[in-house]
Amino acid sequence: MAILKIARMGHPVLRRPAVPVEEPIPAVVRQLAQDMIETMVDSSGVGLAAPQVHVGWRVIVFRVPAERAGGETVDVQVLVNPVVEPLSEEVQFGWEGCLSIPGLRGAVPRYNHIRYRGLALDGSVVEREARGFHARVVQHECDHLDGVLYLDRMNDLRFLSFTEEMKYFGTESVPKLPG
């Protein structure tokens, strides 16, 4: 296994749509996924998409630590060719960071309830519903597969901050949706 170099904002690989992985899933994709997991953990991240490590395939890895999601834990998951479907119109703002945009965090609107589907590394179908932080992580990583960064989703740049300055926002200062 290996720690991979993470592409940072400005590198063109982050703005290109990723291509689907052919089935059966090749050994090179399985090795990439293992390297992505090691890179994500080494970087203290909760998700990573293949374009972030300079590979234009539709592969994501993620995890949901209990302390970040109100008690729900999702062990490390690999999804190949993932698809996200919103299950409600409810959108919530939440703070997001990105390994490709180090040192910044922003308040991003995301669907609160989704269903995602994809393939596990053994080719079996993974389908699951997710809410809250779990749903946010999956949407964030799937955006990378379409060349979208969380900054593109922000509608109020007053809620973009250097990580070190987040203390000035307090715990309840995520924007509220109108209505």
C-alpha positions as CSV (number, residue, x, y, z in Angstrom):
1,M,0.0,0.0,0.0
2,A,1.1,3.6,-0.5
3,I,0.3,7.1,0.5
4,L,-0.8,9.0,-2.6
5,K,-0.2,12.6,-3.5
6,I,-3.4,14.7,-3.1
7,A,-4.3,17.1,-5.9
8,R,-5.0,20.6,-4.6
9,M,-7.5,23.1,-5.9
10,G,-6.3,24.5,-9.2
11,H,-5.1,21.2,-10.6
12,P,-7.1,20.4,-13.7
13,V,-7.8,16.8,-12.6
14,L,-10.2,18.1,-10.0
15,R,-12.4,19.8,-12.7
16,R,-12.7,16.9,-15.1
17,P,-15.6,14.4,-14.9
18,A,-14.3,11.0,-13.9
19,V,-14.9,7.9,-16.1
20,P,-16.8,4.8,-15.0
21,V,-14.9,1.7,-14.0
22,E,-15.5,-1.3,-16.2
23,E,-16.8,-4.6,-14.7
24,P,-15.4,-6.9,-13.5
25,I,-13.5,-4.5,-11.3
26,P,-9.8,-4.8,-12.3
27,A,-7.1,-5.5,-9.8
28,V,-5.6,-2.0,-10.4
29,V,-8.8,-0.4,-9.1
30,R,-8.8,-2.6,-6.0
31,Q,-5.2,-1.6,-5.3
32,L,-6.1,2.1,-5.9
33,A,-8.9,1.8,-3.4
34,Q,-6.6,0.4,-0.8
35,D,-4.1,3.2,-1.4
36,M,-6.9,5.7,-1.2
37,I,-8.0,4.4,2.2
38,E,-4.4,4.5,3.5
39,T,-4.1,8.1,2.2
40,M,-7.5,9.2,3.7
41,V,-6.6,7.8,7.1
42,D,-3.1,9.2,7.0
43,S,-4.5,12.7,6.1
44,S,-7.2,12.4,8.9
45,G,-9.9,12.7,6.3
46,V,-13.4,11.2,6.2
47,G,-13.5,10.8,2.4
48,L,-11.5,10.8,-0.7
49,A,-12.3,10.5,-4.4
50,A,-10.0,9.1,-7.1
51,P,-9.6,12.4,-8.9
52,Q,-8.2,13.8,-5.7
53,V,-5.3,11.4,-6.1
54,H,-4.8,12.3,-9.8
55,V,-6.9,9.3,-11.1
56,G,-9.9,10.0,-13.3
57,W,-12.0,7.0,-12.3
58,R,-15.4,7.0,-10.5
59,V,-14.2,5.6,-7.2
60,I,-14.7,7.0,-3.7
61,V,-13.7,5.9,-0.2
62,F,-15.3,7.3,3.0
63,R,-16.0,6.7,6.7
64,V,-18.3,8.2,9.2
65,P,-16.8,8.4,12.7
66,A,-19.4,8.3,15.5
67,E,-18.2,11.6,17.0
68,R,-19.0,13.4,13.7
69,A,-22.4,11.9,13.1
70,G,-24.3,11.8,16.3
71,G,-23.5,8.2,17.1
72,E,-23.9,6.6,13.7
73,T,-20.6,4.9,12.6
74,V,-19.9,3.7,9.1
75,D,-16.7,1.8,8.7
76,V,-14.5,2.5,5.7
77,Q,-16.5,2.0,2.6
78,V,-15.4,1.8,-1.1
79,L,-17.9,2.7,-3.8
80,V,-17.2,2.2,-7.5
81,N,-19.4,4.0,-10.0
82,P,-21.5,5.6,-7.2
83,V,-24.9,7.3,-7.8
84,V,-26.7,9.6,-5.4
85,E,-30.4,10.1,-5.3
86,P,-32.1,12.7,-3.0
87,L,-35.0,11.2,-1.0
88,S,-36.4,14.5,0.2
89,E,-36.2,18.1,-0.7
90,E,-34.8,19.0,2.7
91,V,-31.5,20.8,2.5
92,Q,-29.3,21.6,5.4
93,F,-26.1,23.7,5.7
94,G,-23.1,22.2,7.3
95,W,-19.4,22.9,7.6
96,E,-17.2,21.1,5.1
97,G,-13.5,20.9,4.5
98,C,-11.6,19.1,1.8
99,L,-8.2,17.5,1.5
100,S,-7.8,19.2,-1.8
101,I,-8.5,22.7,-0.3
102,P,-6.3,22.5,2.8
103,G,-6.9,25.1,5.6
104,L,-10.4,26.3,4.6
105,R,-13.9,25.3,5.7
106,G,-17.2,26.5,4.3
107,A,-20.9,26.2,5.0
108,V,-22.4,24.1,2.2
109,P,-26.0,23.2,1.5
110,R,-26.6,19.5,1.0
111,Y,-29.6,17.1,0.8
112,N,-30.2,15.7,4.3
113,H,-31.6,12.4,3.1
114,I,-30.2,10.4,0.2
115,R,-29.9,6.9,-1.2
116,Y,-26.6,5.9,-2.8
117,R,-25.7,3.0,-4.9
118,G,-22.5,1.6,-6.3
119,L,-20.3,-1.4,-6.4
120,A,-18.1,-2.9,-3.7
121,L,-14.6,-4.0,-4.8
122,D,-15.9,-7.6,-5.1
123,G,-18.5,-6.4,-7.7
124,S,-21.5,-6.7,-5.3
125,V,-24.1,-4.0,-5.3
126,V,-24.1,-1.6,-2.4
127,E,-27.3,0.4,-1.8
128,R,-28.0,2.4,1.3
129,E,-29.9,5.3,2.7
130,A,-28.0,8.0,4.5
131,R,-28.9,11.1,6.5
132,G,-27.1,14.0,8.0
133,F,-23.3,13.9,8.1
134,H,-23.2,10.5,6.4
135,A,-25.3,11.9,3.5
136,R,-23.0,15.0,3.4
137,V,-19.8,13.0,3.1
138,V,-21.2,10.8,0.2
139,Q,-22.4,13.8,-1.7
140,H,-19.2,15.7,-1.2
141,E,-17.1,12.8,-2.6
142,C,-19.5,12.1,-5.5
143,D,-19.2,15.8,-6.4
144,H,-15.5,15.3,-7.0
145,L,-16.4,12.6,-9.6
146,D,-18.2,15.3,-11.6
147,G,-15.5,18.0,-11.2
148,V,-17.3,19.9,-8.5
149,L,-15.7,21.3,-5.4
150,Y,-17.6,22.3,-2.3
151,L,-16.8,26.0,-3.0
152,D,-19.0,25.7,-6.1
153,R,-22.0,24.7,-3.9
154,M,-21.6,27.6,-1.5
155,N,-24.1,30.4,-1.9
156,D,-22.6,32.7,0.7
157,L,-18.9,33.2,0.9
158,R,-19.2,35.0,4.2
159,F,-19.3,31.5,5.6
160,L,-15.9,30.5,4.1
161,S,-13.1,30.6,6.7
162,F,-9.6,29.5,7.4
163,T,-9.8,26.5,9.7
164,E,-7.8,28.4,12.4
165,E,-10.4,31.2,12.4
166,M,-13.5,28.9,12.8
167,K,-13.6,29.8,16.5
168,Y,-15.2,33.1,15.6
169,F,-18.2,31.4,14.1
170,G,-19.2,29.5,17.3
171,T,-21.3,26.4,17.2
172,E,-24.6,27.7,15.9
173,S,-23.5,30.0,13.1
174,V,-24.3,27.9,10.1
175,P,-26.6,29.9,7.8
176,K,-30.3,29.1,8.0
177,L,-32.4,28.5,4.9
178,P,-35.1,31.0,4.1
179,G,-38.7,30.1,5.0
